[in-house]
Every structure is written in C-alpha cells, then in structure tokens.
Amino acid sequence: MNSIFNKLKKDKQKMIVNASIKEFIKSGFDNASTNEIVKQEHISKWSLFNYFNSKKYLYCYLISYSTQILENMYEEIDLSETDLFNRIENIGLQKLYVQQNHPEIFDFLKSTIEEESLEIKSIIEQHVSRIYEDGRQKIYANIDYSKFRDDIDIDKAIEILNWTM
C-alpha cells in the first residue's frame, strides 16, 4: 500500500475500505469493479490506484485490515476465565463490539473463505485460515470442561456452541 493512503483522514480511509469491502462481498474478487468503488466514494480511479497499485493489492490490504481487527479482538478476550460458558459470553461481547464498529468485517472474511479466484486463493489460505485457526486455539485453551458430563463429546459441544454464537 502506498503511504499516501495512510496520510488520508481516518474517515476517508474508512469510507474507501468499507466501499471496497462491500463491493468484494457483493461481487467476489474476479467480478468486483473498482469503478463501483470509486463511484460510491466519489474519488477518481487514478486516486484509488495511487493508494493501491492494483485490485489484488487492495484486496490483500482488506484481508490484512480485517485479520488485524480479528487479532485485536482475540487480544481482548479474557483468557484467564476458565469457565467455557463465561468465555463464550466474553467472545460474544467482543464479536458484538467488532460488529458494531466494523459491520462488514465478518461478512468479508466469510466471503474470502468462499472465494474461488485462483489469483488470490493462496493468499486467503495463508492469512485468513491462519487467523481463524490461531484464534480458535487461543480462545479454547485452558478451559475447565468439568461442567460437561463424561458421555458428552466436548469437541462436538464446542462446535454447536460456536454455531450458536
């Protein structure tokens, strides 16, 4: 990313990021239109490509931006809490906070997992899959599972709790 983008006002950066995320969610990488992004944000195409050298570079920035938000969310989770249900409640509150402040992030990350474009598939697998796996390992470490009966499959129970959350 060009340092020019970093020099923009935070509000302008956020508007460009949000417009780009919405376009990639709606159309996928291959069909996303930079024309739609610039039209929505009333900037020139030259400016967009001055900030980001290509559509691929913009997409990679959005992946980095989104995964950083998730990493920050994981850092806010109280890992000293060993009760699974209390920890899940804390995770839910952290996700709600992210959803309120970055409403498109979870949808964007979900869309990256479903992305078919071979041009960016390896980038997605390298960054997005890693953040989800690292986060899952972190948030379920050092949990007290004593509230579960012995005949309960704990991995299955956690999977159901994740779906519910």
Residue frames as qw, qx, qy, qz and C-alpha x, y, z in Angstrom:
[[0.000, 0.890, 0.455, 0.000, 0.00, 0.00, 0.00],
 [0.365, 0.543, -0.027, 0.755, 1.17, 3.43, -0.82],
 [0.314, -0.282, -0.514, 0.747, 1.88, 5.68, 2.15],
 [0.165, -0.191, -0.209, -0.945, -0.44, 8.23, 0.52],
 [0.562, -0.446, -0.608, -0.341, -3.42, 6.18, 1.73],
 [0.571, -0.383, -0.544, 0.481, -2.11, 6.36, 5.31],
 [0.185, -0.055, -0.107, 0.975, -1.96, 10.14, 5.02],
 [0.304, -0.458, -0.501, -0.668, -5.68, 10.40, 4.28],
 [0.434, -0.337, 0.375, -0.747, -8.04, 11.35, 7.07],
 [0.196, -0.043, 0.955, -0.217, -9.22, 8.29, 9.00],
 [0.567, 0.431, 0.438, -0.549, -12.83, 8.90, 7.94],
 [0.550, 0.612, -0.360, -0.441, -11.82, 8.90, 4.26],
 [0.100, 0.356, -0.929, -0.032, -9.76, 5.74, 4.73],
 [0.363, 0.133, 0.838, -0.385, -12.70, 4.02, 6.41],
 [0.616, 0.528, 0.152, -0.564, -15.09, 5.04, 3.65],
 [0.461, 0.553, -0.620, -0.313, -12.78, 3.63, 0.97],
 [0.039, -0.205, 0.965, -0.161, -12.24, 0.44, 2.96],
 [0.477, 0.267, 0.671, -0.501, -15.97, -0.04, 3.58],
 [0.624, 0.569, -0.100, -0.525, -16.91, 0.62, -0.05],
 [0.333, 0.485, -0.789, -0.175, -14.24, -1.82, -1.20],
 [0.207, -0.062, 0.930, -0.296, -15.31, -4.49, 1.26],
 [0.596, 0.393, 0.422, -0.559, -18.95, -4.16, 0.17],
 [0.587, 0.583, -0.363, -0.429, -18.01, -4.50, -3.49],
 [0.211, 0.372, -0.904, -0.016, -15.86, -7.58, -2.88],
 [0.377, 0.094, 0.813, -0.433, -18.58, -9.19, -0.75],
 [0.626, 0.493, 0.209, -0.566, -21.20, -8.49, -3.40],
 [0.676, 0.635, -0.250, -0.279, -19.20, -9.50, -6.47],
 [0.936, -0.122, 0.182, 0.275, -16.26, -11.64, -5.40],
 [0.418, -0.566, 0.328, 0.630, -12.70, -10.85, -6.36],
 [0.397, 0.115, 0.658, 0.629, -12.85, -11.53, -10.11],
 [0.087, 0.672, 0.611, 0.410, -16.11, -9.66, -10.69],
 [0.275, -0.761, -0.286, 0.514, -15.54, -6.78, -8.27],
 [0.420, 0.718, 0.241, 0.500, -15.45, -3.45, -10.04],
 [0.419, -0.258, -0.199, 0.848, -13.07, -0.72, -8.99],
 [0.058, -0.355, -0.344, -0.867, -15.37, 1.58, -10.98],
 [0.517, -0.636, -0.515, -0.251, -18.15, 0.83, -8.48],
 [0.613, -0.445, -0.344, 0.555, -15.84, 1.56, -5.55],
 [0.284, -0.052, 0.046, 0.956, -14.70, 4.92, -6.90],
 [0.217, -0.474, -0.471, -0.712, -18.23, 5.86, -7.95],
 [0.570, -0.633, -0.523, 0.006, -19.57, 5.13, -4.47],
 [0.572, -0.540, -0.194, 0.587, -16.81, 7.12, -2.77],
 [0.254, 0.960, 0.116, 0.022, -16.61, 9.94, -5.31],
 [0.394, -0.676, 0.462, 0.418, -12.91, 9.53, -5.87],
 [0.557, 0.629, -0.419, -0.346, -11.05, 9.11, -9.12],
 [0.996, 0.055, -0.047, 0.050, -9.89, 5.72, -10.29],
 [0.517, 0.596, -0.381, 0.482, -6.42, 7.22, -10.51],
 [0.315, -0.637, 0.438, -0.551, -6.59, 8.05, -6.78],
 [0.927, -0.231, 0.179, -0.234, -7.64, 4.52, -5.87],
 [0.928, 0.246, -0.083, 0.267, -4.77, 3.05, -7.88],
 [0.218, 0.713, -0.391, 0.539, -2.45, 5.65, -6.43],
 [0.579, -0.540, 0.417, -0.445, -3.36, 4.33, -2.96],
 [0.777, -0.106, 0.620, -0.028, -3.31, 0.69, -4.02],
 [0.045, -0.446, 0.661, 0.602, -1.38, -0.40, -7.09],
 [0.335, -0.016, -0.804, -0.490, -3.97, -2.94, -8.22],
 [0.738, -0.328, -0.173, -0.564, -7.26, -4.56, -7.34],
 [0.842, -0.076, -0.502, 0.183, -5.29, -7.50, -5.96],
 [0.350, 0.202, -0.459, 0.791, -3.23, -5.20, -3.75],
 [0.419, -0.347, 0.077, -0.835, -6.42, -3.56, -2.48],
 [0.863, -0.231, -0.341, -0.292, -7.90, -6.98, -1.72],
 [0.711, 0.034, -0.529, 0.463, -4.75, -8.04, 0.13],
 [0.021, 0.308, -0.341, 0.888, -4.89, -4.84, 2.15],
 [0.651, -0.330, -0.082, -0.679, -8.51, -5.60, 3.09],
 [0.871, -0.134, -0.469, 0.053, -7.51, -9.09, 4.20],
 [0.486, 0.139, -0.483, 0.715, -4.72, -7.65, 6.33],
 [0.244, -0.344, 0.136, -0.896, -7.02, -4.95, 7.71],
 [0.781, -0.295, -0.232, -0.500, -9.73, -7.48, 8.59],
 [0.835, -0.089, -0.493, 0.227, -7.45, -10.07, 10.12],
 [0.265, 0.259, -0.434, 0.821, -5.80, -7.36, 12.25],
 [0.505, -0.370, 0.053, -0.778, -9.23, -6.47, 13.64],
 [0.901, -0.210, -0.336, -0.176, -9.78, -10.14, 14.50],
 [0.654, 0.121, -0.508, 0.547, -6.36, -10.39, 16.12],
 [0.066, -0.344, 0.310, -0.884, -7.18, -7.33, 18.21],
 [0.737, -0.330, -0.137, -0.573, -10.49, -8.93, 19.17],
 [0.871, -0.082, -0.464, 0.136, -8.71, -12.11, 20.29],
 [0.383, 0.258, -0.468, 0.753, -6.38, -9.98, 22.42],
 [0.344, -0.369, 0.164, -0.848, -9.38, -8.52, 24.28],
 [0.818, -0.265, -0.426, -0.279, -10.76, -11.91, 25.31],
 [0.442, -0.649, 0.502, -0.364, -10.23, -12.69, 28.97],
 [0.723, 0.246, -0.645, -0.040, -8.17, -15.88, 28.70],
 [0.009, -0.275, 0.779, -0.563, -7.86, -16.13, 32.48],
 [0.713, -0.004, 0.246, -0.656, -11.54, -17.15, 32.55],
 [0.044, -0.227, 0.963, 0.136, -11.55, -20.96, 32.51],
 [0.488, 0.372, 0.691, -0.382, -15.33, -21.48, 32.52],
 [0.300, 0.191, 0.720, 0.596, -16.31, -22.31, 28.94],
 [0.060, 0.765, 0.623, 0.152, -19.68, -20.57, 29.10],
 [0.218, -0.871, -0.078, 0.434, -18.26, -17.38, 30.61],
 [0.358, -0.342, 0.509, 0.704, -15.51, -17.37, 28.00],
 [0.240, 0.421, 0.733, 0.478, -18.04, -17.83, 25.21],
 [0.047, -0.897, -0.420, 0.132, -20.06, -14.94, 26.63],
 [0.297, -0.721, 0.198, 0.594, -16.92, -12.80, 26.59],
 [0.345, -0.010, 0.681, 0.646, -16.19, -13.85, 22.99],
 [0.150, 0.685, 0.679, 0.215, -19.75, -12.94, 22.04],
 [0.138, -0.913, -0.183, 0.339, -19.37, -9.49, 23.56],
 [0.334, -0.495, 0.440, 0.670, -16.09, -8.96, 21.72],
 [0.291, 0.270, 0.752, 0.526, -17.71, -10.03, 18.44],
 [0.045, 0.847, 0.528, -0.031, -20.59, -7.67, 19.08],
 [0.236, -0.796, 0.093, 0.550, -18.13, -4.82, 19.62],
 [0.309, -0.197, 0.640, 0.676, -16.38, -5.64, 16.32],
 [0.205, 0.534, 0.764, 0.299, -19.74, -5.94, 14.54],
 [0.039, -0.902, -0.353, 0.246, -20.81, -2.52, 15.81],
 [0.197, -0.791, 0.250, 0.523, -17.57, -0.81, 14.83],
 [0.043, 0.399, -0.740, -0.540, -16.74, -2.76, 11.66],
 [0.730, 0.188, 0.380, -0.536, -20.08, -4.10, 10.41],
 [0.785, 0.500, -0.240, -0.276, -18.77, -5.68, 7.20],
 [0.041, -0.632, 0.773, -0.034, -15.67, -7.46, 8.56],
 [0.563, -0.083, 0.803, -0.177, -17.20, -10.84, 9.38],
 [0.748, 0.556, 0.279, -0.231, -19.10, -10.94, 6.08],
 [0.387, 0.798, -0.442, -0.132, -15.94, -10.03, 4.20],
 [0.196, -0.484, 0.851, -0.063, -13.87, -12.71, 5.91],
 [0.697, 0.190, 0.654, -0.225, -16.62, -15.25, 5.25],
 [0.671, 0.707, 0.014, -0.222, -16.62, -14.22, 1.59],
 [0.133, 0.725, -0.667, -0.105, -12.85, -14.75, 1.39],
 [0.472, -0.197, 0.852, -0.112, -13.25, -18.34, 2.55],
 [0.679, 0.463, 0.545, -0.162, -15.82, -18.90, -0.21],
 [0.249, 0.790, -0.309, -0.467, -13.70, -17.09, -2.82],
 [0.915, 0.245, 0.314, 0.070, -13.00, -19.10, -5.98],
 [0.414, 0.879, -0.239, 0.005, -10.42, -16.89, -7.69],
 [0.926, -0.004, -0.083, 0.368, -7.17, -18.76, -8.21],
 [0.356, 0.687, -0.157, 0.613, -5.32, -15.44, -8.32],
 [0.198, -0.615, 0.383, -0.660, -5.82, -14.86, -4.60],
 [0.885, -0.287, -0.302, -0.208, -6.74, -18.29, -3.19],
 [0.755, 0.026, -0.440, 0.485, -3.28, -18.95, -1.75],
 [0.071, 0.391, -0.279, 0.874, -3.16, -15.51, -0.11],
 [0.653, -0.427, -0.068, -0.621, -6.51, -16.17, 1.55],
 [0.916, -0.178, -0.356, 0.043, -5.44, -19.61, 2.75],
 [0.567, 0.219, -0.414, 0.678, -2.20, -18.21, 4.11],
 [0.003, -0.277, 0.298, -0.914, -3.75, -15.34, 6.08],
 [0.612, -0.297, -0.050, -0.731, -7.42, -15.94, 6.79],
 [0.872, -0.144, -0.462, -0.079, -7.24, -19.65, 7.60],
 [0.524, 0.148, -0.552, 0.631, -4.31, -18.99, 9.92],
 [0.168, -0.307, 0.292, -0.890, -6.09, -16.27, 11.90],
 [0.774, -0.271, -0.166, -0.549, -9.16, -18.45, 12.42],
 [0.860, -0.049, -0.485, 0.152, -7.11, -21.47, 13.49],
 [0.356, 0.222, -0.489, 0.765, -4.85, -19.42, 15.77],
 [0.372, -0.336, 0.140, -0.854, -7.87, -17.71, 17.29],
 [0.852, -0.230, -0.315, -0.350, -9.73, -20.96, 17.84],
 [0.740, 0.017, -0.540, 0.401, -6.71, -22.50, 19.59],
 [0.141, 0.274, -0.383, 0.870, -6.25, -19.40, 21.72],
 [0.482, -0.322, 0.060, -0.813, -9.86, -18.98, 22.85],
 [0.903, -0.225, -0.217, -0.295, -10.33, -22.62, 23.79],
 [0.553, 0.288, -0.638, 0.452, -7.03, -23.09, 25.62],
 [0.144, 0.078, -0.686, 0.709, -7.07, -23.74, 29.37],
 [0.574, -0.288, -0.195, -0.742, -10.82, -24.31, 29.59],
 [0.286, -0.110, 0.843, -0.442, -12.39, -26.18, 32.51],
 [0.501, -0.022, -0.639, -0.583, -14.60, -28.83, 30.94],
 [0.036, -0.029, -0.910, 0.413, -15.75, -30.28, 34.27],
 [0.476, 0.224, 0.305, -0.794, -19.32, -28.97, 33.77],
 [0.647, 0.260, -0.503, -0.510, -19.76, -31.46, 30.94],
 [0.907, -0.175, 0.314, -0.217, -20.93, -35.00, 31.62],
 [0.441, -0.425, 0.730, 0.303, -18.42, -37.71, 30.82],
 [0.575, 0.325, 0.729, 0.178, -20.55, -39.02, 27.95],
 [0.329, 0.900, 0.136, -0.250, -20.55, -35.66, 26.09],
 [0.718, 0.281, 0.210, 0.601, -18.30, -35.22, 23.06],
 [0.261, -0.716, -0.118, 0.637, -16.63, -31.94, 24.04],
 [0.214, -0.160, 0.495, 0.827, -15.41, -31.10, 20.52],
 [0.028, -0.489, -0.748, -0.447, -18.95, -31.55, 19.19],
 [0.240, -0.787, -0.495, 0.279, -20.39, -29.46, 22.02],
 [0.261, -0.545, 0.119, 0.788, -17.93, -26.65, 21.28],
 [0.133, 0.118, 0.660, 0.730, -18.80, -26.85, 17.60],
 [0.126, -0.679, -0.698, -0.187, -22.51, -26.48, 18.44],
 [0.291, -0.764, -0.266, 0.510, -21.77, -23.60, 20.80],
 [0.256, -0.291, 0.354, 0.851, -19.77, -21.89, 18.04],
 [0.032, 0.394, 0.717, 0.574, -22.63, -22.29, 15.58],
 [0.232, -0.776, -0.578, 0.096, -25.00, -20.85, 18.17],
 [0.322, -0.643, -0.044, 0.694, -22.68, -17.96, 18.91]]
